[in-house]
Amino acid sequence: MSYDYYYTDDVEREIKNLQNENGNPSNYGLAIASLIMGIVSLVFFLFLLNIISAIIAIILGFVFIGGTKAGQKGRGLAKVGIITSILSIVLCIGSYVLIFQNASNITKMMENEFKSNNSQFHYYESDGEDPFKDFDDIEDFYKFYENPDDFEDFLNDNDKDDTL
């Protein structure tokens, strides 16, 4: 007993219509991509590259919403992707505004830290001249010319703090 199967365009169209009515829309991946890009842009809101991913998420979300009917599956995902993208852009801009408004305070804080005797940082004020003009090389700078073995020990000792 043999069966002959014939595949026609009508059957393919009916299968696609049944899948669209009961399952996901044909462009459901756009909603998922919008959601993922929105979440990624929200997580990395302090990096300026998040604006690019947020714009991509907004575009994908609007394309999906524009191509589907109200009440279809996936519209909520696209809306959440758009909302998270807009939120990440607002957080990014707000963070950079706060940082730039406080730049002078941050500079003063760093200068005070450099000038402090207990600081881990070293501060050097220049009078406009080259501070290293009197030194011919690193040995002269560290005054290793008195004992050259100290210079070799200095180069070989990786655990030593080499700050001035």
Protein Blocks (a to p, Z undefined) as FASTA:
>chain_A
ZZdddddfklmmmmmmmmmmmmccfklmmmmmmmmmmmmmmmmmmbmklmmmmmmmmmmm
mmmmmmpcehiahjlmmmmmmmmmmmmmmmmmmmmmmmmmmmmmmmmmmmmmmmpmkbcb
dcdddehiafklmpmblmlmnopmmmmmlmmmmmmmmkbccbZZ
